Amino acid sequence: MKKIVLFGSGSKTGRELIRQALLRGHYVVAVTSDPKCIAMTHPRLYLAHGEIADPQFIRTVIGDSTAAILVSDDCEDGVSDKVRAVEAQCIVEALVLQGVRRLISNSACGANSYLGFFAFWKHFFWPSAMSRSAAIQVDLVEKVIVNFGLDWTILRHPRLTDSLQTSQYFLTTIRLLQQRSTLARADLAAAMLNQLNSDKFLYRAPYVYE
């Protein structure tokens, strides 16, 4: 059982992470700028409403959490809970100050150039729903996460769907062109939560495929 502080909790992936984390017995502090995005209650769920760019608010909600999950981009239009680079920096700085080292995040497969994902591969993996400006933001968020000395893992994924959880996904650091170009959002959430008890992909950014 862990106490997880979740940023970007109002997105579809964030809400799925809350659901699965509670089923696994974890405590969840769901940080959101719009509490109306999360229409659920639970004895182990605490909704923290505030501005992610406010350092004092972030340090308070992190508190004694044992791990943090950051939904950096969900490829959803009009989602107010997307975490931008400036907000990500506030988050990681607060995690360092609070002594919370474990950080798990997600990234659309084709977005990143910072960790060596070259432009050629973007033609294959770039989710159609992601604009170039959104991809730049994801790049910047990743750079912030990697450069602050936390125990990070970033899961790369193709376009997310609302399909039922299959549990038939796998993680690899090898880029595969012959895999499906979509992934069930529920499977991504499961893969992210599984990293809480594993250091296999510590300081790495594996791809999640079905």
N, C-alpha and C positions, 0 to 999 in steps of 0.2 A: 504494500500500500504506500503510495506517495502523495505528496501535496504538490499539485501541478498548477503553475500560473500560466494561463493561456491568453496569448495576444492574437487579435484577429478573430475572436470567438464568435462574432456576429455573422461571419461568412458561412456558406453552406458547409465547407470543410471544418470550420470551427465548431459549428453546432454538432456535426458528426463526431468530432473528437470529444466533445463534452459527453455525448451519449455513450460512446464506447468506454471512455475513461471511468464514468460512473459505474458501468456494468462490471468493470474490472476491479472495482472497490477503491478507486483513488478519490482523493479530495481534489476539487477543481475550483480555482479562482479564475473566473471568466472575466477578462477585462474587455470592456466594450464602450464605444462612444455613444452607442444607441441601444439602451436596454430593451427596447421593443423588438430588437432582432432576435432575442432569445426568449422564447415562450415556454420555458420549462422551470420547474422547481424541484429541489431534491435536498435532503438533509446535508449532503456532502458537496453541494454546489453553492458557491458564493458569487454573486454578480457584482462586479466593481465598475461603477459608471464614472468615467472621467476622461480627461485629455491625456493621451499617451505621450504627448510632448512635454508634460509637466513632470519634472524629475522627482519632486517630493511625492506626488501621487503615485508614481511608478514604484518608488522605494517602499512606500507604505503597502501597496497591494502585493508586492513580491514577498515582503515579510520573511517568514521562515520556510518558504517553499523549498522543496528539494530538487525541483527541475522546472524548466520553462520550455514552452512550445510556442513558436512564432509562425503564424500562417502569413507568409510574406505576400503571397498573391494567389487568388483563387480563380483568376481569369473570368470573374463575374463583372458585368457592367453594373454600375450604380451601387456597388457595395461600399458603405461608408467605413467599414472596419478594416480595410486593407492597410497594412503597415508599410509606411514609406521609409525611405532611407534615414531621414532626420529623426523620425520616431524610433526606428531601429537602434540608432545610436544612443538615444535616451534609455532604451530598454537594456542594452548590453552594458552600458556604464552603470546602471542601477544594479544589475545582476552581479557585476564585479564588486561593487560596494557592499552588497548584501551577502556576499560569499556563496552565491548560487552559481555553480560552474556548468551544470549540464544544460545544454540548449539544443533543441531540435527544431529544424525549420524545413520548409518545402520550397521548391523552385521549379517553375515550368522548364522542361528539358531544354528547349531551344533558346532560353533567354540569356544564359550566362556566357560571358567571355572572360570574366575575371579568373575563373578557375580552369581556363584552358579549353573552353567549348567553342571551337572556331566557327567562323561564319558559314562555312560549307555545310556543317551539320544542322544549322538552323533551318535550312530549306526543308529538311526532313522532319524535324521535331517541333518547330515553332507552332504552338497552338494557335489556331485560326482566330480565336477570340481575343488574343493578346495583341495590343498595339505596340508599335516600336517604342513609344514613350514609356509604356508599362514595363516593357522588357528592360529598358535602361534602369528603371527603378529597382527591378529585381536584381540586376547586376550590382547596384550600389548597396542594396541590403546585404547581399552575400559578402561583399567586401567588408562591410562593417562587422558582420558576424565572425569572419575569419581572423580579422586583425586585432581582436580584443583579448585573445588568449583564453577563451572559454573552451570547455569540452564540447565541441559542436559536432553535429551531424546534419547535413542538408540532403534531403531526399528529392531527387529530380523525378519529374513525371510528365507524361504527355497530357493531352486534353482530358479533363475530368468529366465524368458523367454521373448521373444520379441513379445508375443501375444498382441492383442489389449486390451486397458483399459476396464475393466469390471465394475469398481466402486462397485463391490459386495464383497469387502473384509471386514474383521472386525479385530479389535485389542483386544487382551486379555492378561492378565498376567498369564493365566493358560496354561500349556503345553498340547496340544491336539494331540493324536496319530492318530486320525481317519480323519484328514484333508488332503487336497491335498499336495503333496510334491513339488509343484511348485507355483510360483506367477508371475503374469505379472509385468514386470519392470515398466510399466506405473502406475500400481496400487500402487507399492511401492513409486514411486515419489509423487503421490497424497497424500498418507498417511503421508509422511515426511513433505510435505508443509502444510498439515492440522495442524501439531503440532505448527506451528508458532503462531496460534491464540488460542491455547488451553494449559492449564496447567494440564489436566487430568492425563497425564503420566509424569509429571515433576519428575525428579530423579528416573525414572523407565525405564525398558527395555521390553516393551510388544512385543508379537509375532504378526505378520501380516499373516492372513490366508485368503484364498478364499473358 
